[in-house]
């Protein structure tokens, strides 16, 4: 409220109101700073420790193994521990960036410090203007003092608005970046799942065997017996009047292929280890030891 009958008191009220507005803004930033600084410090400290551990743990494991060979189980993989530490550290840094703890802490401190500077300048300017005015300020001097208070409040509010805009821009940028990274990871995961399914499908696709017994015609009766042994068990077959034996719908894997026959009344045999690949036809060739 302005009272023309007591201009000095009215000007003091204007000054006090302007200072109160500035101090409320300054106090808000200092009061809210721990909500940004504490998580930021915890995250940065944890990330630093985890990153250091990722480099130190493998060295410690090697030193311990060299001194006490049986102190650490042979199956312990220090590389996996190091990778886990680095992964957690990266996740923490991503969390800090996503929620703007470190950047917000910086903004709060800078904004509050600049506001304090504006507050001190306003007080000194006000004292200087009052000292230069008459005991009862003229209308022109009153206008200058009021305008100075208005400018100060406007600067404070402008800084609050700018800090809020910076926060909003940072938040939107972080969310956009996070969505982009999540989409990339999701696309990569989908591609990996599709590739794994395709590989599994290919791996499950049956193969075939086409065996050529080069001297089958020299066996008694042009006849020989086949034995195929694998993970699924043993399969036998007989071939007559042919040098080629085929088998389709054979599960991929490793097999033992044996051939038995008689030549000039004596038993002869040969065998081999055969790899059957998914969707492919294995074409082995064998020769019986016939004199």
Secondary structure, DSSP 8 states (H G I E B T S, - for coil): ---TT-HHHHHHHHHHHHHHHHHHHHHHHHHHHHHHHHHHHHHHHHHHHHHHHHHHHHHHHHHHHHH-TTSS-TT--HHHHHHHHHHHHHHHHHHHHHHTHHHHHHHHHHHHHHHHHHHHHHHHHHHHHHHHS-SS--HHHHHHHHHHHHHHHHHHHHHHHHHHHHHHHHHHHHHHHHHHHHHHHHHHHHHHHHHHHHHHHHHHS-EEEEEEETTGGGSGGGEEEEEEEETTEEEEEEEES-SEEEEEEE-SEEEEEEEEEEETTEEEEEEEEEEE-TT-EE--EE-----
